[in-house]
């Protein structure tokens, strides 16, 4: 249920804020050129949507602490 609401929001282009954890956001990665490994032919990958997690300052500081 919760994951469905989150995925619907992300698909609609809205951010999802997870309190004290971070923010999930989508972005579009531009088309990229690459070389096919077998044929050596240059190809173009179409633009794709990706997911990004930006950690909250509280979570970032907790992750940077040294373990006891």
N, CA, C, O and CB atoms as a CASP TS submission, in Angstrom:
PFRMAT TS
TARGET T0000
AUTHOR 0000-0000-0000
METHOD Language model
MODEL 1
PARENT N/A
ATOM      1  N   UNK     1       0.821  -1.190   0.000  1.00  0.00           N
ATOM      2  CA  UNK     1       0.000   0.000   0.000  1.00  0.00           C
ATOM      3  C   UNK     1       0.871   1.262   0.000  1.00  0.00           C
ATOM      4  O   UNK     1       0.717   2.135  -0.855  1.00  0.00           O
ATOM      5  CB  UNK     1      -0.937  -0.006   1.207  1.00  0.00           C
ATOM      6  N   UNK     2       1.776   1.341   0.962  1.00  0.00           N
ATOM      7  CA  UNK     2       2.628   2.527   1.057  1.00  0.00           C
ATOM      8  C   UNK     2       3.544   2.619  -0.150  1.00  0.00           C
ATOM      9  O   UNK     2       3.740   3.698  -0.709  1.00  0.00           O
ATOM     10  CB  UNK     2       3.455   2.501   2.350  1.00  0.00           C
ATOM     11  N   UNK     3       4.113   1.472  -0.555  1.00  0.00           N
ATOM     12  CA  UNK     3       5.010   1.475  -1.719  1.00  0.00           C
ATOM     13  C   UNK     3       4.266   1.851  -2.997  1.00  0.00           C
ATOM     14  O   UNK     3       4.845   2.476  -3.885  1.00  0.00           O
ATOM     15  CB  UNK     3       5.669   0.102  -1.887  1.00  0.00           C
ATOM     16  N   UNK     4       3.002   1.483  -3.100  1.00  0.00           N
ATOM     17  CA  UNK     4       2.208   1.863  -4.269  1.00  0.00           C
ATOM     18  C   UNK     4       2.022   3.380  -4.328  1.00  0.00           C
ATOM     19  O   UNK     4       2.140   3.981  -5.396  1.00  0.00           O
ATOM     20  CB  UNK     4       0.839   1.160  -4.240  1.00  0.00           C
ATOM     21  N   UNK     5       1.734   3.987  -3.193  1.00  0.00           N
ATOM     22  CA  UNK     5       1.560   5.445  -3.138  1.00  0.00           C
ATOM     23  C   UNK     5       2.869   6.141  -3.479  1.00  0.00           C
ATOM     24  O   UNK     5       2.879   7.134  -4.207  1.00  0.00           O
ATOM     25  CB  UNK     5       1.066   5.889  -1.739  1.00  0.00           C
ATOM     26  N   UNK     6       3.984   5.616  -2.948  1.00  0.00           N
ATOM     27  CA  UNK     6       5.288   6.206  -3.242  1.00  0.00           C
ATOM     28  C   UNK     6       5.622   6.081  -4.721  1.00  0.00           C
ATOM     29  O   UNK     6       6.073   7.049  -5.333  1.00  0.00           O
ATOM     30  CB  UNK     6       6.379   5.542  -2.399  1.00  0.00           C
ATOM     31  N   UNK     7       5.408   4.910  -5.305  1.00  0.00           N
ATOM     32  CA  UNK     7       5.737   4.726  -6.716  1.00  0.00           C
ATOM     33  C   UNK     7       4.832   5.565  -7.611  1.00  0.00           C
ATOM     34  O   UNK     7       5.288   6.087  -8.629  1.00  0.00           O
ATOM     35  CB  UNK     7       5.626   3.251  -7.098  1.00  0.00           C
ATOM     36  N   UNK     8       3.565   5.703  -7.251  1.00  0.00           N
ATOM     37  CA  UNK     8       2.665   6.558  -8.039  1.00  0.00           C
ATOM     38  C   UNK     8       3.122   8.016  -8.005  1.00  0.00           C
ATOM     39  O   UNK     8       3.069   8.710  -9.020  1.00  0.00           O
ATOM     40  CB  UNK     8       1.220   6.447  -7.511  1.00  0.00           C
ATOM     41  N   UNK     9       3.568   8.475  -6.847  1.00  0.00           N
ATOM     42  CA  UNK     9       4.059   9.851  -6.728  1.00  0.00           C
ATOM     43  C   UNK     9       5.312  10.053  -7.563  1.00  0.00           C
ATOM     44  O   UNK     9       5.441  11.066  -8.251  1.00  0.00           O
ATOM     45  CB  UNK     9       4.344  10.197  -5.264  1.00  0.00           C
ATOM     46  N   UNK    10       6.236   9.102  -7.511  1.00  0.00           N
ATOM     47  CA  UNK    10       7.470   9.213  -8.286  1.00  0.00           C
ATOM     48  C   UNK    10       7.191   9.176  -9.784  1.00  0.00           C
ATOM     49  O   UNK    10       7.810   9.915 -10.550  1.00  0.00           O
ATOM     50  CB  UNK    10       8.435   8.092  -7.908  1.00  0.00           C
ATOM     51  N   UNK    11       6.269   8.327 -10.200  1.00  0.00           N
ATOM     52  CA  UNK    11       5.913   8.254 -11.620  1.00  0.00           C
ATOM     53  C   UNK    11       5.239   9.534 -12.096  1.00  0.00           C
ATOM     54  O   UNK    11       5.326   9.886 -13.272  1.00  0.00           O
ATOM     55  CB  UNK    11       4.997   7.062 -11.875  1.00  0.00           C
ATOM     56  N   UNK    12       4.566  10.230 -11.180  1.00  0.00           N
ATOM     57  CA  UNK    12       3.918  11.495 -11.525  1.00  0.00           C
ATOM     58  C   UNK    12       4.901  12.668 -11.498  1.00  0.00           C
ATOM     59  O   UNK    12       4.531  13.797 -11.821  1.00  0.00           O
ATOM     60  CB  UNK    12       2.762  11.767 -10.568  1.00  0.00           C
ATOM     61  N   UNK    13       6.164  12.398 -11.111  1.00  0.00           N
ATOM     62  CA  UNK    13       7.174  13.450 -11.107  1.00  0.00           C
ATOM     63  C   UNK    13       7.296  14.204  -9.797  1.00  0.00           C
ATOM     64  O   UNK    13       7.966  15.235  -9.741  1.00  0.00           O
ATOM     65  CB  UNK    13       6.880  14.410 -12.181  1.00  0.00           C
ATOM     66  N   UNK    14       6.663  13.712  -8.746  1.00  0.00           N
ATOM     67  CA  UNK    14       6.751  14.367  -7.441  1.00  0.00           C
ATOM     68  C   UNK    14       7.811  13.686  -6.582  1.00  0.00           C
ATOM     69  O   UNK    14       8.117  12.511  -6.783  1.00  0.00           O
ATOM     70  CB  UNK    14       5.382  14.344  -6.726  1.00  0.00           C
ATOM     71  N   UNK    15       8.364  14.414  -5.638  1.00  0.00           N
ATOM     72  CA  UNK    15       9.356  13.875  -4.710  1.00  0.00           C
ATOM     73  C   UNK    15       8.649  13.161  -3.560  1.00  0.00           C
ATOM     74  O   UNK    15       7.502  13.464  -3.232  1.00  0.00           O
ATOM     75  CB  UNK    15      10.276  15.000  -4.171  1.00  0.00           C
ATOM     76  N   UNK    16       9.357  12.212  -2.957  1.00  0.00           N
ATOM     77  CA  UNK    16       8.848  11.502  -1.784  1.00  0.00           C
ATOM     78  C   UNK    16       9.821  11.776  -0.644  1.00  0.00           C
ATOM     79  O   UNK    16      11.005  11.450  -0.736  1.00  0.00           O
ATOM     80  CB  UNK    16       8.692   9.948  -2.055  1.00  0.00           C
ATOM     81  N   UNK    17       9.318  12.376   0.429  1.00  0.00           N
ATOM     82  CA  UNK    17      10.149  12.727   1.577  1.00  0.00           C
ATOM     83  C   UNK    17       9.976  11.658   2.642  1.00  0.00           C
ATOM     84  O   UNK    17       8.861  11.375   3.080  1.00  0.00           O
ATOM     85  CB  UNK    17       9.781  14.136   2.135  1.00  0.00           C
ATOM     86  N   UNK    18      11.096  11.066   3.054  1.00  0.00           N
ATOM     87  CA  UNK    18      11.110  10.088   4.137  1.00  0.00           C
ATOM     88  C   UNK    18      11.762  10.774   5.331  1.00  0.00           C
ATOM     89  O   UNK    18      12.976  10.976   5.345  1.00  0.00           O
ATOM     90  CB  UNK    18      11.880   8.761   3.729  1.00  0.00           C
ATOM     91  N   UNK    19      10.974  11.127   6.315  1.00  0.00           N
ATOM     92  CA  UNK    19      11.455  11.912   7.450  1.00  0.00           C
ATOM     93  C   UNK    19      12.651  11.246   8.118  1.00  0.00           C
ATOM     94  O   UNK    19      12.645  10.041   8.369  1.00  0.00           O
ATOM     95  CB  UNK    19      10.336  12.113   8.467  1.00  0.00           C
ATOM     96  N   UNK    20      13.669  12.037   8.401  1.00  0.00           N
ATOM     97  CA  UNK    20      14.904  11.613   9.053  1.00  0.00           C
ATOM     98  C   UNK    20      15.701  10.583   8.249  1.00  0.00           C
ATOM     99  O   UNK    20      16.662  10.015   8.767  1.00  0.00           O
ATOM    100  CB  UNK    20      14.585  11.048  10.402  1.00  0.00           C
ATOM    101  N   UNK    21      15.323  10.336   7.004  1.00  0.00           N
ATOM    102  CA  UNK    21      16.068   9.421   6.141  1.00  0.00           C
ATOM    103  C   UNK    21      16.571  10.163   4.911  1.00  0.00           C
ATOM    104  O   UNK    21      17.775  10.199   4.655  1.00  0.00           O
ATOM    105  CB  UNK    21      15.190   8.220   5.725  1.00  0.00           C
ATOM    106  N   UNK    22      15.656  10.756   4.151  1.00  0.00           N
ATOM    107  CA  UNK    22      16.058  11.480   2.954  1.00  0.00           C
ATOM    108  C   UNK    22      14.886  11.714   2.021  1.00  0.00           C
ATOM    109  O   UNK    22      13.725  11.539   2.392  1.00  0.00           O
ATOM    110  CB  UNK    22      17.150  10.727   2.229  1.00  0.00           C
ATOM    111  N   UNK    23      15.215  12.116   0.794  1.00  0.00           N
ATOM    112  CA  UNK    23      14.210  12.419  -0.217  1.00  0.00           C
ATOM    113  C   UNK    23      14.474  11.595  -1.461  1.00  0.00           C
ATOM    114  O   UNK    23      15.595  11.567  -1.967  1.00  0.00           O
ATOM    115  CB  UNK    23      14.202  13.919  -0.556  1.00  0.00           C
ATOM    116  N   UNK    24      13.442  10.923  -1.955  1.00  0.00           N
ATOM    117  CA  UNK    24      13.518  10.206  -3.221  1.00  0.00           C
ATOM    118  C   UNK    24      13.016  11.133  -4.315  1.00  0.00           C
ATOM    119  O   UNK    24      11.963  11.757  -4.185  1.00  0.00           O
ATOM    120  CB  UNK    24      12.692   8.879  -3.180  1.00  0.00           C
ATOM    121  N   UNK    25      13.780  11.213  -5.388  1.00  0.00           N
ATOM    122  CA  UNK    25      13.425  12.109  -6.480  1.00  0.00           C
ATOM    123  C   UNK    25      13.809  11.446  -7.791  1.00  0.00           C
ATOM    124  O   UNK    25      14.753  10.657  -7.836  1.00  0.00           O
ATOM    125  CB  UNK    25      14.122  13.491  -6.328  1.00  0.00           C
ATOM    126  N   UNK    26      13.088  11.759  -8.853  1.00  0.00           N
ATOM    127  CA  UNK    26      13.434  11.225 -10.168  1.00  0.00           C
ATOM    128  C   UNK    26      14.112  12.314 -10.989  1.00  0.00           C
ATOM    129  O   UNK    26      13.886  13.505 -10.776  1.00  0.00           O
ATOM    130  CB  UNK    26      12.173  10.686 -10.901  1.00  0.00           C
ATOM    131  N   UNK    27      14.944  11.885 -11.930  1.00  0.00           N
ATOM    132  CA  UNK    27      15.585  12.805 -12.861  1.00  0.00           C
ATOM    133  C   UNK    27      15.779  12.092 -14.185  1.00  0.00           C
ATOM    134  O   UNK    27      15.770  10.862 -14.242  1.00  0.00           O
ATOM    135  CB  UNK    27      16.940  13.323 -12.303  1.00  0.00           C
ATOM    136  N   UNK    28      15.954  12.857 -15.243  1.00  0.00           N
ATOM    137  CA  UNK    28      16.146  12.285 -16.574  1.00  0.00           C
ATOM    138  C   UNK    28      17.614  12.376 -16.933  1.00  0.00           C
ATOM    139  O   UNK    28      18.211  13.452 -16.907  1.00  0.00           O
ATOM    140  CB  UNK    28      15.271  13.009 -17.635  1.00  0.00           C
ATOM    141  N   UNK    29      18.186  11.231 -17.268  1.00  0.00           N
ATOM    142  CA  UNK    29      19.572  11.189 -17.720  1.00  0.00           C
ATOM    143  C   UNK    29      19.565  11.334 -19.235  1.00  0.00           C
ATOM    144  O   UNK    29      18.843  10.615 -19.925  1.00  0.00           O
ATOM    145  CB  UNK    29      20.288   9.862 -17.274  1.00  0.00           C
ATOM    146  N   UNK    30      20.358  12.250 -19.748  1.00  0.00           N
ATOM    147  CA  UNK    30      20.371  12.536 -21.182  1.00  0.00           C
ATOM    148  C   UNK    30      20.806  11.332 -21.999  1.00  0.00           C
ATOM    149  O   UNK    30      21.401  10.388 -21.479  1.00  0.00           O
ATOM    150  CB  UNK    30      21.284  13.708 -21.474  1.00  0.00           C
ATOM    151  N   UNK    31      20.497  11.384 -23.298  1.00  0.00           N
ATOM    152  CA  UNK    31      20.919  10.332 -24.212  1.00  0.00           C
ATOM    153  C   UNK    31      22.442  10.264 -24.230  1.00  0.00           C
ATOM    154  O   UNK    31      23.120  11.290 -24.179  1.00  0.00           O
ATOM    155  CB  UNK    31      20.360  10.578 -25.638  1.00  0.00           C
ATOM    156  N   UNK    32      22.970   9.046 -24.304  1.00  0.00           N
ATOM    157  CA  UNK    32      24.415   8.866 -24.295  1.00  0.00           C
ATOM    158  C   UNK    32      24.858   8.003 -25.465  1.00  0.00           C
ATOM    159  O   UNK    32      24.158   7.084 -25.889  1.00  0.00           O
ATOM    160  CB  UNK    32      24.870   8.243 -22.977  1.00  0.00           C
ATOM    161  N   UNK    33      26.028   8.323 -25.967  1.00  0.00           N
ATOM    162  CA  UNK    33      26.621   7.520 -27.024  1.00  0.00           C
ATOM    163  C   UNK    33      27.508   6.458 -26.378  1.00  0.00           C
ATOM    164  O   UNK    33      28.185   6.719 -25.383  1.00  0.00           O
ATOM    165  CB  UNK    33      27.435   8.409 -28.022  1.00  0.00           C
ATOM    166  N   UNK    34      27.495   5.261 -26.957  1.00  0.00           N
ATOM    167  CA  UNK    34      28.358   4.199 -26.460  1.00  0.00           C
ATOM    168  C   UNK    34      28.787   3.316 -27.625  1.00  0.00           C
ATOM    169  O   UNK    34      28.175   3.335 -28.693  1.00  0.00           O
ATOM    170  CB  UNK    34      27.639   3.363 -25.369  1.00  0.00           C
ATOM    171  N   UNK    35      29.833   2.554 -27.409  1.00  0.00           N
ATOM    172  CA  UNK    35      30.347   1.647 -28.425  1.00  0.00           C
ATOM    173  C   UNK    35      29.909   0.227 -28.085  1.00  0.00           C
ATOM    174  O   UNK    35      30.134  -0.247 -26.972  1.00  0.00           O
ATOM    175  CB  UNK    35      31.896   1.742 -28.530  1.00  0.00           C
ATOM    176  N   UNK    36      29.282  -0.453 -29.052  1.00  0.00           N
ATOM    177  CA  UNK    36      28.859  -1.830 -28.861  1.00  0.00           C
ATOM    178  C   UNK    36      30.113  -2.687 -28.718  1.00  0.00           C
ATOM    179  O   UNK    36      31.004  -2.605 -29.564  1.00  0.00           O
ATOM    180  CB  UNK    36      27.961  -2.323 -30.047  1.00  0.00           C
ATOM    181  N   UNK    37      30.207  -3.509 -27.669  1.00  0.00           N
ATOM    182  CA  UNK    37      31.455  -4.228 -27.412  1.00  0.00           C
ATOM    183  C   UNK    37      31.822  -5.268 -28.479  1.00  0.00           C
ATOM    184  O   UNK    37      33.007  -5.512 -28.707  1.00  0.00           O
ATOM    185  CB  UNK    37      31.362  -4.904 -26.088  1.00  0.00           C
ATOM    186  N   UNK    38      30.847  -5.877 -29.127  1.00  0.00           N
ATOM    187  CA  UNK    38      31.142  -6.916 -30.105  1.00  0.00           C
ATOM    188  C   UNK    38      31.419  -6.348 -31.486  1.00  0.00           C
ATOM    189  O   UNK    38      32.408  -6.706 -32.125  1.00  0.00           O
ATOM    190  CB  UNK    38      29.999  -7.894 -30.180  1.00  0.00           C
ATOM    191  N   UNK    39      30.541  -5.458 -31.949  1.00  0.00           N
ATOM    192  CA  UNK    39      30.668  -4.944 -33.315  1.00  0.00           C
ATOM    193  C   UNK    39      31.502  -3.674 -33.398  1.00  0.00           C
ATOM    194  O   UNK    39      31.998  -3.333 -34.471  1.00  0.00           O
ATOM    195  CB  UNK    39      29.304  -4.681 -33.890  1.00  0.00           C
ATOM    196  N   UNK    40      31.664  -2.967 -32.281  1.00  0.00           N
ATOM    197  CA  UNK    40      32.400  -1.712 -32.292  1.00  0.00           C
ATOM    198  C   UNK    40      31.600  -0.552 -32.856  1.00  0.00           C
ATOM    199  O   UNK    40      32.121   0.553 -33.003  1.00  0.00           O
ATOM    200  CB  UNK    40      33.657  -1.873 -33.076  1.00  0.00           C
ATOM    201  N   UNK    41      30.342  -0.798 -33.171  1.00  0.00           N
ATOM    202  CA  UNK    41      29.471   0.225 -33.754  1.00  0.00           C
ATOM    203  C   UNK    41      29.052   1.240 -32.682  1.00  0.00           C
ATOM    204  O   UNK    41      28.766   0.874 -31.542  1.00  0.00           O
ATOM    205  CB  UNK    41      28.220  -0.429 -34.399  1.00  0.00           C
ATOM    206  N   UNK    42      29.022   2.526 -33.072  1.00  0.00           N
ATOM    207  CA  UNK    42      28.571   3.583 -32.161  1.00  0.00           C
ATOM    208  C   UNK    42      27.052   3.588 -32.138  1.00  0.00           C
ATOM    209  O   UNK    42      26.409   3.615 -33.187  1.00  0.00           O
ATOM    210  CB  UNK    42      29.124   4.982 -32.591  1.00  0.00           C
ATOM    211  N   UNK    43      26.480   3.561 -30.939  1.00  0.00           N
ATOM    212  CA  UNK    43      25.024   3.594 -30.773  1.00  0.00           C
ATOM    213  C   UNK    43      24.656   4.709 -29.809  1.00  0.00           C
ATOM    214  O   UNK    43      25.505   5.240 -29.093  1.00  0.00           O
ATOM    215  CB  UNK    43      24.486   2.228 -30.261  1.00  0.00           C
ATOM    216  N   UNK    44      23.373   5.054 -29.803  1.00  0.00           N
ATOM    217  CA  UNK    44      22.878   6.095 -28.906  1.00  0.00           C
ATOM    218  C   UNK    44      21.806   5.487 -28.012  1.00  0.00           C
ATOM    219  O   UNK    44      20.818   4.933 -28.493  1.00  0.00           O
ATOM    220  CB  UNK    44      22.316   7.317 -29.706  1.00  0.00           C
ATOM    221  N   UNK    45      22.018   5.598 -26.697  1.00  0.00           N
ATOM    222  CA  UNK    45      21.022   5.135 -25.725  1.00  0.00           C
ATOM    223  C   UNK    45      20.033   6.270 -25.495  1.00  0.00           C
ATOM    224  O   UNK    45      20.433   7.419 -25.307  1.00  0.00           O
ATOM    225  CB  UNK    45      21.697   4.688 -24.371  1.00  0.00           C
ATOM    226  N   UNK    46      18.766   5.956 -25.510  1.00  0.00           N
ATOM    227  CA  UNK    46      17.736   6.977 -25.338  1.00  0.00           C
ATOM    228  C   UNK    46      17.764   7.533 -23.915  1.00  0.00           C
ATOM    229  O   UNK    46      18.283   6.880 -23.010  1.00  0.00           O
ATOM    230  CB  UNK    46      16.344   6.400 -25.660  1.00  0.00           C
ATOM    231  N   UNK    47      17.211   8.733 -23.705  1.00  0.00           N
ATOM    232  CA  UNK    47      17.143   9.294 -22.345  1.00  0.00           C
ATOM    233  C   UNK    47      16.319   8.390 -21.434  1.00  0.00           C
ATOM    234  O   UNK    47      15.318   7.814 -21.859  1.00  0.00           O
ATOM    235  CB  UNK    47      16.536  10.718 -22.371  1.00  0.00           C
ATOM    236  N   UNK    48      16.740   8.273 -20.195  1.00  0.00           N
ATOM    237  CA  UNK    48      16.052   7.401 -19.245  1.00  0.00           C
ATOM    238  C   UNK    48      15.821   8.128 -17.931  1.00  0.00           C
ATOM    239  O   UNK    48      16.583   9.016 -17.549  1.00  0.00           O
ATOM    240  CB  UNK    48      16.856   6.112 -19.007  1.00  0.00           C
ATOM    241  N   UNK    49      14.749   7.730 -17.245  1.00  0.00           N
ATOM    242  CA  UNK    49      14.467   8.277 -15.918  1.00  0.00           C
ATOM    243  C   UNK    49      15.160   7.420 -14.873  1.00  0.00           C
ATOM    244  O   UNK    49      15.166   6.192 -14.959  1.00  0.00           O
ATOM    245  CB  UNK    49      12.937   8.342 -15.651  1.00  0.00           C
ATOM    246  N   UNK    50      15.749   8.090 -13.875  1.00  0.00           N
ATOM    247  CA  UNK    50      16.445   7.405 -12.798  1.00  0.00           C
ATOM    248  C   UNK    50      15.929   7.906 -11.459  1.00  0.00           C
ATOM    249  O   UNK    50      15.277   8.946 -11.374  1.00  0.00           O
ATOM    250  CB  UNK    50      17.969   7.611 -12.908  1.00  0.00           C
ATOM    251  N   UNK    51      16.233   7.146 -10.419  1.00  0.00           N
ATOM    252  CA  UNK    51      15.820   7.478  -9.065  1.00  0.00           C
ATOM    253  C   UNK    51      17.042   7.907  -8.260  1.00  0.00           C
ATOM    254  O   UNK    51      18.103   7.291  -8.353  1.00  0.00           O
ATOM    255  CB  UNK    51      15.108   6.278  -8.392  1.00  0.00           C
ATOM    256  N   UNK    52      16.887   8.957  -7.475  1.00  0.00           N
ATOM    257  CA  UNK    52      17.989   9.485  -6.658  1.00  0.00           C
ATOM    258  C   UNK    52      17.511   9.590  -5.217  1.00  0.00           C
ATOM    259  O   UNK    52      16.398  10.041  -4.947  1.00  0.00           O
ATOM    260  CB  UNK    52      18.480  10.881  -7.187  1.00  0.00           C
ATOM    261  N   UNK    53      18.377   9.161  -4.291  1.00  0.00           N
ATOM    262  CA  UNK    53      18.108   9.329  -2.864  1.00  0.00           C
ATOM    263  C   UNK    53      19.078  10.362  -2.332  1.00  0.00           C
ATOM    264  O   UNK    53      20.292  10.173  -2.409  1.00  0.00           O
ATOM    265  CB  UNK    53      18.237   7.975  -2.084  1.00  0.00           C
ATOM    266  N   UNK    54      18.555  11.457  -1.791  1.00  0.00           N
ATOM    267  CA  UNK    54      19.363  12.484  -1.151  1.00  0.00           C
ATOM    268  C   UNK    54      19.165  12.316   0.349  1.00  0.00           C
ATOM    269  O   UNK    54      18.066  12.516   0.868  1.00  0.00           O
ATOM    270  CB  UNK    54      18.969  13.940  -1.638  1.00  0.00           C
ATOM    271  N   UNK    55      20.242  11.946   1.040  1.00  0.00           N
ATOM    272  CA  UNK    55      20.142  11.685   2.475  1.00  0.00           C
ATOM    273  C   UNK    55      19.914  12.967   3.264  1.00  0.00           C
ATOM    274  O   UNK    55      20.393  14.039   2.895  1.00  0.00           O
ATOM    275  CB  UNK    55      21.400  10.988   2.972  1.00  0.00           C
ATOM    276  N   UNK    56      19.173  12.830   4.357  1.00  0.00           N
ATOM    277  CA  UNK    56      18.958  13.966   5.248  1.00  0.00           C
ATOM    278  C   UNK    56      20.243  14.206   6.050  1.00  0.00           C
ATOM    279  O   UNK    56      21.043  13.286   6.223  1.00  0.00           O
ATOM    280  CB  UNK    56      17.735  13.713   6.201  1.00  0.00           C
ATOM    281  N   UNK    57      20.444  15.424   6.536  1.00  0.00           N
ATOM    282  CA  UNK    57      21.645  15.701   7.340  1.00  0.00           C
ATOM    283  C   UNK    57      21.755  14.788   8.564  1.00  0.00           C
ATOM    284  O   UNK    57      22.853  14.382   8.943  1.00  0.00           O
ATOM    285  CB  UNK    57      21.644  17.157   7.791  1.00  0.00           C
ATOM    286  N   UNK    58      20.628  14.472   9.173  1.00  0.00           N
ATOM    287  CA  UNK    58      20.644  13.599  10.356  1.00  0.00           C
ATOM    288  C   UNK    58      21.136  12.199   9.994  1.00  0.00           C
ATOM    289  O   UNK    58      21.961  11.634  10.712  1.00  0.00           O
ATOM    290  CB  UNK    58      19.238  13.517  10.986  1.00  0.00           C
ATOM    291  N   UNK    59      20.647  11.637   8.898  1.00  0.00           N
ATOM    292  CA  UNK    59      21.061  10.302   8.471  1.00  0.00           C
ATOM    293  C   UNK    59      22.525  10.310   8.040  1.00  0.00           C
ATOM    294  O   UNK    59      23.266   9.373   8.338  1.00  0.00           O
ATOM    295  CB  UNK    59      20.168   9.800   7.320  1.00  0.00           C
ATOM    296  N   UNK    60      22.941  11.353   7.346  1.00  0.00           N
ATOM    297  CA  UNK    60      24.325  11.462   6.895  1.00  0.00           C
ATOM    298  C   UNK    60      25.279  11.476   8.089  1.00  0.00           C
ATOM    299  O   UNK    60      26.315  10.811   8.068  1.00  0.00           O
ATOM    300  CB  UNK    60      24.515  12.730   6.042  1.00  0.00           C
ATOM    301  N   UNK    61      24.928  12.232   9.126  1.00  0.00           N
ATOM    302  CA  UNK    61      25.800  12.291  10.308  1.00  0.00           C
ATOM    303  C   UNK    61      25.819  10.953  11.045  1.00  0.00           C
ATOM    304  O   UNK    61      26.856  10.558  11.578  1.00  0.00           O
ATOM    305  CB  UNK    61      25.340  13.409  11.261  1.00  0.00           C
ATOM    306  N   UNK    62      24.701  10.264  11.081  1.00  0.00           N
ATOM    307  CA  UNK    62      24.666   8.948  11.734  1.00  0.00           C
ATOM    308  C   UNK    62      25.505   7.932  10.984  1.00  0.00           C
ATOM    309  O   UNK    62      26.142   7.081  11.606  1.00  0.00           O
ATOM    310  CB  UNK    62      23.231   8.446  11.847  1.00  0.00           C
ATOM    311  N   UNK    63      25.520   8.003   9.653  1.00  0.00           N
ATOM    312  CA  UNK    63      26.313   7.062   8.868  1.00  0.00           C
ATOM    313  C   UNK    63      27.810   7.335   8.975  1.00  0.00           C
ATOM    314  O   UNK    63      28.622   6.426   8.803  1.00  0.00           O
ATOM    315  CB  UNK    63      25.887   7.114   7.416  1.00  0.00           C
ATOM    316  N   UNK    64      28.175   8.575   9.257  1.00  0.00           N
ATOM    317  CA  UNK    64      29.597   8.936   9.334  1.00  0.00           C
ATOM    318  C   UNK    64      30.208   8.652  10.697  1.00  0.00           C
ATOM    319  O   UNK    64      31.424   8.761  10.856  1.00  0.00           O
ATOM    320  CB  UNK    64      29.776  10.396   9.004  1.00  0.00           C
ATOM    321  N   UNK    65      29.404   8.295  11.674  1.00  0.00           N
ATOM    322  CA  UNK    65      29.940   7.949  12.994  1.00  0.00           C
ATOM    323  C   UNK    65      30.702   6.651  12.898  1.00  0.00           C
ATOM    324  O   UNK    65      30.373   5.770  12.104  1.00  0.00           O
ATOM    325  CB  UNK    65      28.814   7.839  14.047  1.00  0.00           C
ATOM    326  N   UNK    66      31.725   6.548  13.720  1.00  0.00           N
ATOM    327  CA  UNK    66      32.499   5.304  13.758  1.00  0.00           C
ATOM    328  C   UNK    66      31.766   4.265  14.607  1.00  0.00           C
ATOM    329  O   UNK    66      31.175   4.600  15.634  1.00  0.00           O
ATOM    330  CB  UNK    66      33.927   5.558  14.321  1.00  0.00           C
ATOM    331  N   UNK    67      31.807   3.014  14.177  1.00  0.00           N
ATOM    332  CA  UNK    67      31.156   1.977  14.993  1.00  0.00           C
ATOM    333  C   UNK    67      31.900   1.769  16.310  1.00  0.00           C
ATOM    334  O   UNK    67      33.114   1.958  16.386  1.00  0.00           O
ATOM    335  CB  UNK    67      31.080   0.648  14.217  1.00  0.00           C
ATOM    336  N   UNK    68      31.165   1.383  17.332  1.00  0.00           N
ATOM    337  CA  UNK    68      31.756   1.181  18.671  1.00  0.00           C
ATOM    338  C   UNK    68      32.477  -0.130  18.759  1.00  0.00           C
ATOM    339  O   UNK    68      33.031  -0.461  19.807  1.00  0.00           O
ATOM    340  CB  UNK    68      30.688   1.244  19.751  1.00  0.00           C
TER
END
